[in-house]
Each structure stands twice: as C-alpha cells, then as structure tokens.
Amino acid sequence: MKSSHRRTVLTGAKVVLPTGVADGGRVTVEGSRIVTGRPDEPGTVDLSGHWLLPGFVDMHVHGGGGASFSAGSAEEALKVIGTHRLHGTTTMIASTVTGDLSDLAGQAGVLSELVEQGDLAGLHFEGPFIAASRCGAHEPSLLREPDPADVRKLIDAARGTARMLTLAPELAGGLESVRLLRELGVIAAIGHTDADYEVTREAIEAGASVATHLFNAMPPLAHRAPGPIPALLEDERITIELINDGTHLHPAVLGLAFRDAGPRRVAFITDAMGAAGMGDGVYPLGPMKVEVTEGVARLVEGGSIAGSTLTLDDAFRRAVAVDGLPVTDAVQALSTTPARVLGLADSVGSIEAGKDADLVVLDEAHRIAGVMRKGEWLSGPPLSPAV
C-alpha cells in the first residue's frame, strides 16, 4: 500500500548534517519524520541560497511573547512555546523560578500536561534550592536548603516530566539531593552557587552533569580560589550552558569556554524571560518585576540581570558572526548537544532519517526564513515549490 502521508522534498540548501555541510543537499520529509528519499519525488521545495538546520533545542527558558512558564497557566505557557518556535526552537523544556513549594508543585501540574500532549519536552526547576548570595533574579525570602524530601516533592509533582533541577551543592542537603536526582533519572545541575572547587568536584562525583549558565551566578575564577568554574570546565561529564546574548558573557569568555569544552559539551540556552520576542517594558519573572531597556532585562529592585530577551536564532547568528564559530559547531551547541543531554537524541537534534522533521531554514544572512516542526510548516513554506 502507498503511504497516505504527505511527502515534501527540500533541495538546494546548504544542509547541516552530523557529518558536515552538504551544499545543495536533499532532505525528504514524510508525515512528521525525515525519511530516505527517492530521486523522482514530487512536492519539491527549492531552498537554493538558504541554510537548512535541525530545529533548535532550548534546555533553559522561562518565558517569551509577554508570557511566563511560572504563571501556572497553560494559555501563557503555549504563548511562550509559540513565540520561541517561530524563532526556530522546536524543542524546549520549561524552566520555573523560585517560589513556594506549593506554588511550584501547582505550576508543575499544569506544565506536565503540556509535556504529556507533546508541546514541551520536560520541566526544569531553577530554585528554590540555591545560594542567597548568588540568587540573581530569584526572590531571596523564598530560598531554602535542598532537603532531599523537598526535592522529591517537586519531582513527584511533575509526574515523571522533570528533566533537570538546578541547586547549590554547598548547601545542607545539596550532595544528598544530587545523589537522589541521579537515582530518579533527573539531571542535577550546579548553579546559583557559592561552591568552591572541592565541593563542586564532590557534586560531580555524586552525579551532577550540567553547569547552569556557566560564569553567571557563581564565584568568578581566581588564581588562588578557583571556585566552581574550572571544576565544571575540566570534567568531561559536565555539559555547560552558555547564554550567548552579548550581555551575560564577553565574547572572549565565551570563546575560552567553547574552546576548552568543545561543542560536544556546550549547550547554548536563552534563559529567556517574558520579554523575549517583545519590546522594552516591565515584565514579571515569578514574583519579581523586571524592566527591559534596550533588550537587557534587569530587576526593578536592585538592578541584577534577570534572564535574557534572547531567542536561539539570535544566539546562532551571534555565534557565527561575532564569535567566529563554524556553522557546524554552532548547530551542535544549539541542537545536537542539548538534545543528547536531555535524552532526546533519538528523535531530535540532527537531520537524520527516522528523526522528527524539525527543521530551520535560514537565509544567507542567517535570518529565519522558515520553521518546520514534525513535518508542519510553522512559518513558510519559505519558497514556492519548484516547477
């Protein structure tokens, strides 16, 4: 029997594959999946003069489109998801911010339903188990030590959809909670921390595997007190998150981290709050108020940087144009590495037969020309079918 699935053949683009760039490559989509194509297939779309990349994967995002995952509303969450999808992020996990445990459990209940219906790939709890001295845009009065019983409550509230939890391992219960998360199959991420080098090493040995936005919300590197940064950079078991918006990290620092860890261990994230995809103004971030001026988000009270207004297409463009990264390395950091870290590499993160047809089309200036998710164009098709 012939398949009833619609087939689309994308040709002519520079296709970024796991093996490199195929100039004038060919990708065939049937239904929601990438398949091996035939040379005589109808439905061809000519993408000459464009780039074809795997859909971006964001493992740390709080909001966008004027909405926030922490609102505890499915409607707001879908607005966040829709905003970032149009910028190429076809897979994301929802990040919360510090709140009462009961509030976070309620948010987890709402967001877990969106995971179950396929809109999200999981949940990330950032706080409340973080250091007050490095809390950034998290409400200090709501912080608490990472008691393993409380950690388990949050994970249980997510009903099997929790993929990551950020904590400060130097706090009482920190190392025990890292071990618990490993047992539960949830990523333990080190962040918003005052841990020294030795404690960070202990946390890695206990099972921590991600550095939450490396360099930000942790002690800076010092030659006699190295702190967590070198411990996280030097260990092959750690994937480091980097916010490539030009505000959170100087290009020289980003380049240093990228060269040291390599694209296999770097995940570019947005850490975006509600202003992503919007203009300047005042926005909520959990219980906090954030003012965005010229695209930079800071707390109304205190002035700390409060997430970003970044989208991953901008992070890609900056990686290539400003940081000088090869396109293949940028794609690995934006798609392949985060997909692998989140345990999603069987379905997303690269352009390969059998994977979801999550694709991003960029023009020669690396600007979004089309986005496909599971075989459906969210914007586009970018060009008319070839005659």
Steps between C-alpha positions, in 0.01 A plus 500: 500500500609853431554726801229762547751732661585816311860506378709815468843508340729788594787554258772747418584623850821474693390219732677470835531127568681316781777429248537860381338739253345355183487782244194456282379223729168318494269422793177305461218531755211256522232582753682610815831325427811536291531206261736376231373652175466384141652698213166550319277619782238773451439783745848647472581835663810674365700652787794620293677788671390382846626298793308201637566419866348267759245668725654670802473343847481734801562333835461821704221747422255677732278705270439695183231682309403691814423176684674276756507133589485604867152647457353154555277546195483270198396796285811699599723198457371444147572866421862449613529186292350662191730802524818296514388255233481783249865572582603143424471333842299191418581321829518655845468419866316748722706665774335626817640755746514496879164492676320328786513123464121489473503759221775315313311173536193669352701635207647154448151351482398739223826471305514121527173482305665693218789252508255211480330651195833564325530878524794490742785251542515525880543725802798671662477626856742792547476572870404518779801289608764763417742728683362831628832667419463399131123512464493755216137549396362247750303625802738464801223450757380187317834322483553182701761233553472196273349254744467175301141461617409839352688422181304178465171689551574719199608210283188304598280802420633492143358149451801361317560808284784661702825490305724736697531679834755772576641519852795629702686188619675675790170547685386251764354201320654601169714197433231265628252664262739459208518128575121482527454673165740256337297210643179655369643550153484881523795721400667668797628838384745715697407867501424811705773372726787608723660156492878484500705280270503203738125496568431534129718197438307309767172593335623375163606172657155478662339525156462866396534528122404856394636846583210747505597810295873465570672813636170664596376477862817334629841615632737629232822317423784599733854367491511396869131426545397342170139445598255292295587621148817297434349192665205521263709578193757228549267204556385312189181398682375859520300679233525877537218739422601830343278806437629646175324837500800733534381613845551198723843411360779691330587335166852424626359310800254310286779412259720377783226272631411373154861417415551325833179295502436468126161490325427150635482645854348844432127570491400849396189603694281808508412521872231721348230671702167641382648786298657266242341576167354821644616858559628695798277531804428350843434126524446246780755227574340279760427735792759754381463800267743544213561809290629454147695788349659468155447126519680450835288363787575616855311480829302814578632475857876454518582504130630141470494345154174304487519242228514611139284605207695264275359262239710216365507629143676810635735278700586309181557816298724644772695174532592511132530875435652622829658197665635361175378145561461261208135445410535132587622582854222752553239245390646241734476742794146610409350164405708184523658542843188612690297223335753243615520640853122492535480143375320602179768420242301211352238742370644853473827696483628406156384446143491123463255247359253381761512815712226759536479741209595799715683737266612862485553683170732803510585745226858587411504761781400222743155643561191283537332423167289205613443260790364146474395293803406135463453549128273805526613848398457745787623778275535455127535289299783741437486486120257389233535140383734461208332446161 
